[in-house]
């Protein structure tokens, strides 16, 4: 049996004491945020390290605005973002934090797109 100092509630309480403002956030929300962060990481890892670097470079070049990129760069960034499957990420994140499941067509797109 695990000792009291290694239990999850004890670790959460310890972290809450060390991080300002964290004590006011319910543990369930912290777990939900961590779950969404792991989902985002999984989707980011669908890109190779070189692709992740290039996507960040394009976002920096465009300063967050698509119109600041050339048509070729816009196309490249769109391809990289599509590879990370943001629609699926949004659906998985919603399913992770919501008691209500989204319809499959909202998560995966219409059957014509699959």
Secondary structure, 3 states (H helix, E strand, C coil): CCCHHHCHHHHHHHHHHHCCCHHHCCHHHHHHHHHHHHHHHHHHCCCCHHHHHHHHHHHHHHCCCHHHCCHHHHHHHHHHHHHCCHHHHHHHHHHHHCCCCCCHHHHHCCCCCC
